[in-house]
Amino acid sequence: MVHNHDEVKRAVAEENPEYRELMHQHAGFDSRLEELQGKAVLDETERVETVNLKKQKLQVKDRMERILRDYIERTAGAGVRH
C-alpha cells in the first residue's frame, strides 16, 4: 500500500504515461520561468511569456492532481472489496 504523497506520485508516474508527460511539461515550464526570473529586466514579450507560462504550469499541475486523486480513489476502493 502506498503511504505518502511522494510514493503516490512515483507509483502514478510508473503506470501512467500522461502523468509522466505532464511532469515533463511542468518541469519545462518551471525551468523557463526560473530563466526569465533570473533576468534583471524583462521586455514586454518576456512579461507576457511569464504570465502564460504560469497559467500553463498551473493547468498542468491541476491535471496532475486530478490524476493523483483518481489513482488514490481507485486504489483505496480496490482495498475495500467485499
C-alpha positions as CSV (number, residue, x, y, z in Angstrom):
1,M,0.0,0.0,0.0
2,V,1.3,3.5,-0.9
3,H,1.6,5.7,2.2
4,N,2.7,9.2,1.3
5,H,2.3,11.7,-1.4
6,D,5.8,11.1,-2.9
7,E,5.2,7.4,-3.1
8,V,1.8,8.0,-4.8
9,K,3.4,10.3,-7.3
10,R,6.1,7.7,-8.1
11,A,3.5,4.9,-8.4
12,V,1.4,7.0,-10.8
13,A,4.4,8.1,-12.8
14,E,5.3,4.4,-13.3
15,E,1.9,3.4,-14.6
16,N,0.5,6.5,-16.3
17,P,2.2,7.9,-19.5
18,E,0.0,11.0,-19.4
19,Y,1.2,11.8,-15.9
20,R,4.8,11.3,-16.9
21,E,4.3,13.7,-19.9
22,L,2.7,16.3,-17.6
23,M,5.6,16.0,-15.2
24,H,8.0,16.7,-18.1
25,Q,5.9,19.7,-19.2
26,H,5.7,21.1,-15.7
27,A,9.4,20.9,-15.2
28,G,10.0,22.6,-18.6
29,F,7.7,25.5,-17.6
30,D,9.4,25.7,-14.3
31,S,12.8,25.8,-15.9
32,R,11.8,28.6,-18.3
33,L,10.2,30.6,-15.6
34,E,13.4,30.4,-13.5
35,E,15.4,31.5,-16.5
36,L,13.1,34.5,-17.0
37,Q,13.1,35.4,-13.3
38,G,16.9,35.4,-13.3
39,K,16.9,38.3,-15.7
40,A,17.2,41.8,-14.3
41,V,14.7,43.3,-16.7
42,L,12.1,41.6,-18.9
43,D,10.8,43.1,-22.1
44,E,7.1,43.1,-22.9
45,T,7.3,39.8,-24.8
46,E,9.0,38.1,-21.8
47,R,6.5,39.5,-19.4
48,V,3.6,38.1,-21.5
49,E,5.5,34.8,-21.7
50,T,5.9,34.7,-17.9
51,V,2.2,35.1,-17.4
52,N,1.4,32.5,-20.0
53,L,3.9,30.0,-18.6
54,K,2.4,30.4,-15.1
55,K,-1.1,29.7,-16.4
56,Q,0.1,26.7,-18.3
57,K,2.1,25.4,-15.4
58,L,-1.0,25.7,-13.1
59,Q,-3.2,23.9,-15.7
60,V,-0.7,21.1,-15.9
61,K,-0.4,20.9,-12.1
62,D,-4.2,20.8,-11.7
63,R,-4.4,17.9,-14.2
64,M,-1.7,16.1,-12.4
65,E,-3.5,16.5,-9.1
66,R,-6.7,15.1,-10.7
67,I,-4.8,12.1,-11.9
68,L,-3.4,11.5,-8.4
69,R,-6.8,11.8,-6.8
70,D,-8.3,9.3,-9.3
71,Y,-5.4,6.9,-8.5
72,I,-5.9,7.2,-4.8
73,E,-9.7,6.7,-5.1
74,R,-9.2,3.7,-7.4
75,T,-6.5,2.1,-5.2
76,A,-8.4,2.8,-2.0
77,G,-11.6,1.3,-3.5
78,A,-9.6,-1.8,-4.6
79,G,-8.7,-2.5,-1.0
80,V,-12.2,-2.3,0.3
81,R,-13.8,-5.0,-1.8
82,H,-16.2,-7.3,0.0
